[in-house]
Amino acid sequence: MADLKPLDRPPALADRVYATLREHLRAGRIDRDGPLTEAALAGELGVSRTPVREALARLASEGLVAASGRSYSVPTLDERDVDELYALRRILETEGVREAARNRRTAPAPLRDAVAASVRAHKSGDVDGFIAANAAFRAGWLARVGNRRLVQAIELYSGHVQSLRPLTLADPAVRTTVIAGLQAIAAAIVAGNGNDAARAMRTHLRNAEGALRSAMGLAQPRRVRSAAR
């Protein structure tokens, strides 16, 4: 039996349900105002309620959904949430891109392709395409980060606000600023300059926070400036 090789094990159904719901939450494709019930989600996904229950419990532990009686809901962010989430993102993501810039073994093509896709989507007014291109850019630089726990933390805390992207990215002016931020980050990573990458990410996040605060009717942070240099 020396020729036998271990079989690839498919992901557990609960993991697949979790990944699907998480992606829908991050993309803003789940109603923020309505309840999320096990029965309804199980029916839509064509699975039993057990993996849905496990997935919702996992999402709740990450703060991406909130328990409400026998159902769940997408939590509403307030000003303190925005303050805390962006404070964490500034710490985590600036260090993440700094490490990404040090990784010279990974080809920069995914970053360049994602920026180009963002520009095309912006010009055509394709907000969904723009969001998808942004996700591809994030995946591209995160793939260059070797610290798995840092990647997990970045994904967790960015996920809390990514579901609100449709609120901000429908604005062409915001998309223009986002593209400038992506270009600055990509250029620094490709050049291998970690400090420049971290500075570009800090500016990018300040602008993202400012756009979100504006969409939510909140006061602006102290400093918001263009990512363009």
C-alpha positions in Angstrom: 0.0 0.0 0.0 3.0 2.3 -0.3 1.5 4.0 -3.3 -1.5 5.3 -1.3 -1.5 9.0 -0.6 -3.6 10.9 1.9 -6.9 12.1 0.5 -7.8 15.8 0.5 -10.5 16.3 3.0 -13.3 18.7 1.9 -14.0 21.7 4.2 -16.6 20.9 6.8 -20.1 22.1 5.8 -20.2 24.6 8.7 -16.9 26.1 7.5 -18.3 26.5 4.0 -21.5 28.1 5.4 -19.3 30.4 7.6 -17.2 31.5 4.7 -20.2 32.1 2.5 -22.0 34.2 5.1 -18.8 36.1 6.0 -18.2 37.0 2.4 -21.8 38.2 2.0 -21.5 40.3 5.1 -18.3 41.8 4.0 -19.7 42.6 0.5 -22.8 44.2 2.1 -25.1 41.7 0.5 -27.0 40.9 3.7 -29.8 43.1 4.9 -28.6 45.1 7.8 -32.1 45.9 9.0 -33.7 42.4 9.0 -33.1 39.4 11.3 -30.9 36.5 10.4 -32.6 33.3 11.3 -31.3 29.8 11.1 -34.3 28.5 9.3 -34.3 31.2 6.6 -30.6 31.0 6.0 -30.6 27.2 5.9 -33.4 27.3 3.3 -31.5 29.8 1.1 -28.3 27.8 1.3 -29.9 24.4 0.9 -28.4 23.0 4.1 -29.7 21.9 7.5 -29.9 24.3 10.4 -27.0 22.8 12.3 -24.1 24.1 10.1 -25.9 27.5 9.9 -26.1 27.6 13.7 -22.4 26.8 14.0 -21.5 29.4 11.4 -23.6 32.1 13.1 -22.1 31.3 16.5 -18.7 31.7 15.0 -19.6 35.0 13.3 -21.1 36.2 16.6 -17.8 35.4 18.4 -16.0 37.7 15.9 -18.5 40.5 16.4 -19.7 40.3 12.8 -23.3 39.4 13.8 -25.1 40.0 17.1 -27.4 37.6 18.9 -30.9 38.9 19.2 -33.2 36.4 21.0 -33.4 33.3 18.7 -32.1 35.2 15.7 -29.1 37.3 14.8 -28.6 40.7 13.2 -25.9 42.7 11.6 -24.6 45.1 14.4 -25.0 48.8 13.9 -21.8 50.8 14.3 -21.7 53.9 16.3 -19.0 56.6 16.6 -17.1 54.7 19.3 -17.0 51.6 17.1 -15.6 53.5 14.2 -13.0 55.1 16.5 -11.9 51.8 17.9 -12.0 49.8 14.6 -9.9 52.3 12.7 -7.4 52.7 15.6 -6.9 48.9 15.3 -6.7 48.9 11.5 -4.1 51.6 11.6 -1.9 49.5 13.9 -2.5 46.2 12.1 -2.6 47.2 8.4 0.4 49.5 8.5 2.5 46.7 9.9 0.9 44.3 7.4 1.9 46.4 4.3 5.3 47.0 5.8 5.9 43.2 5.9 4.3 42.9 2.5 6.9 45.3 1.1 9.7 43.2 2.5 8.5 40.1 0.6 10.5 40.2 -2.6 9.6 36.6 -3.6 6.0 37.3 -4.6 5.2 38.8 -8.0 3.6 42.2 -7.9 1.2 41.4 -10.8 -1.9 40.8 -8.6 -1.5 44.3 -7.1 -1.1 46.0 -10.4 -4.0 44.0 -11.9 -6.3 44.9 -9.0 -5.4 48.6 -9.3 -6.1 48.5 -13.0 -9.4 46.7 -12.4 -10.3 49.4 -9.9 -9.7 52.1 -12.4 -11.8 50.4 -15.1 -14.7 49.8 -12.7 -14.5 53.4 -11.5 -14.6 54.8 -15.1 -17.6 52.6 -15.9 -19.4 53.4 -12.7 -19.4 49.7 -11.7 -19.6 49.9 -7.9 -19.8 46.2 -7.4 -16.8 45.7 -9.7 -14.9 48.4 -7.8 -15.6 46.6 -4.5 -14.4 43.3 -6.0 -11.2 44.9 -7.3 -10.6 46.4 -3.9 -11.0 42.9 -2.4 -8.5 41.5 -4.9 -6.0 44.2 -4.0 -6.4 43.4 -0.3 -5.9 39.7 -1.0 -2.9 40.5 -3.1 -0.9 42.3 -0.5 -2.1 40.0 2.3 -0.7 37.1 0.4 2.7 38.7 0.8 2.4 38.8 4.6 4.0 35.8 6.3 2.6 36.2 9.8 -0.6 34.2 9.6 -2.0 35.6 12.9 -1.4 39.2 11.7 -3.4 38.3 8.5 -6.2 36.9 10.6 -6.4 39.9 12.8 -6.4 42.3 9.8 -9.2 40.3 8.1 -11.2 40.3 11.3 -11.2 44.0 12.1 -11.4 45.2 8.5 -14.4 42.9 8.1 -16.4 44.9 10.6 -16.5 47.9 8.3 -16.2 46.4 4.9 -19.9 45.6 4.8 -20.5 49.4 4.7 -18.4 49.9 1.5 -21.5 50.4 -0.7 -22.4 53.5 1.4 -19.1 55.2 0.5 -17.9 53.7 -2.8 -21.0 54.8 -4.7 -19.5 58.3 -4.5 -17.2 58.9 -7.5 -15.0 61.3 -5.5 -14.5 58.7 -2.8 -13.5 56.1 -5.5 -11.0 58.6 -7.0 -9.4 59.0 -3.5 -9.4 55.2 -3.0 -7.6 54.6 -6.3 -4.9 57.1 -5.3 -4.4 55.3 -2.1 -4.2 51.9 -3.8 -1.7 53.2 -6.3 0.5 54.7 -3.5 0.4 51.5 -1.5 1.1 49.3 -4.5 4.1 51.5 -5.6 5.7 51.3 -2.2 5.2 47.5 -1.9 6.6 46.9 -5.4 9.6 49.2 -4.6 10.2 47.2 -1.4 9.9 50.3 0.8 8.1 49.3 4.0 8.1 52.7 5.5 6.5 54.3 2.5 4.0 51.5 2.3 3.0 52.1 6.0 2.7 55.8 5.4 0.5 55.3 2.3 -1.7 52.9 4.2 -2.1 55.3 7.1 -3.3 58.0 4.7 -5.5 55.5 2.9 -7.2 54.5 6.2 -7.7 58.1 7.3 -9.5 58.8 4.0 -11.6 55.6 4.3 -12.5 56.6 7.9 -13.4 60.1 6.8 -15.6 58.8 4.0 -17.4 56.4 6.3 -18.0 59.1 8.9 -19.4 61.4 6.3 -21.8 58.6 5.1 -22.8 57.9 8.7 -23.3 61.6 9.6 -20.5 61.5 12.2 -17.9 64.2 12.9 -14.7 63.9 10.9 -11.4 62.8 12.4 -8.8 65.5 13.0 -6.8 64.9 9.9 -8.1 63.7 6.5 -6.1 64.3 3.4 -5.7 62.9 -0.1 -3.7 59.8 -0.6 -2.2 61.3 -3.7 1.4 62.5 -3.6 
